[in-house]
Amino acid sequence: MAHAPTLNIVLYQPEIPQNAGNIGRTCVAIGAKLWLVRPLGFRMDERRLRRAGLDYWQHLDWEVVDDWPALQAQLPERQPWLLTKTAERLYSTAAFCLGDVLVFGSETQGLPPSLLQAAADRRLRIPMREEARSLNLACAVAVVAYEARRQFSVTASGDV
């Protein structure tokens, strides 16, 4: 892609191809780059991944990296926002900037404690009732990514 991404959406060891496909569609809609950190719970040529992404996949800026250090090497000047249900800070209180990195953990494990401990001041959560353990990964990405996008629009236009 010729333009710099509005955001960098990172899926850390994603397991469900349909989620990755739907997140890819969201990335196309907002101009974000999708990063997938191995190991993946699916193959990139898997039919369910492509089907969930529909015909948007050809427009998606995406990359697969082998591990967390490889991702950090690709985005050395970016401090990531880590999304986790254990964070105290709400995602809506963060001041997002163009090019920010939003990191989401796997559907069953979330993010590892080592990553969360290394970025204690950059952890965010989406509020929800106790009865809900979590949101679907694709929904969680959309919620946070569109809040960041909303902030970019407000900053650019001066509108509230």
Secondary structure, 3 states (H helix, E strand, C coil): CCCCCCEEEEEECCCCHHHHHHHHHHHHHHCCEEEEECCCCCCCCCHHHHHHHHHHHHHCEEEEECCHHHHHHHCCCCCCEEECCCCCCEHHHCCCCCCEEEEECECCCECCHHHHHHCHHHEEECCCCCCCCCCCHHHHHHHHHHHHHHHHHHHHHCCC
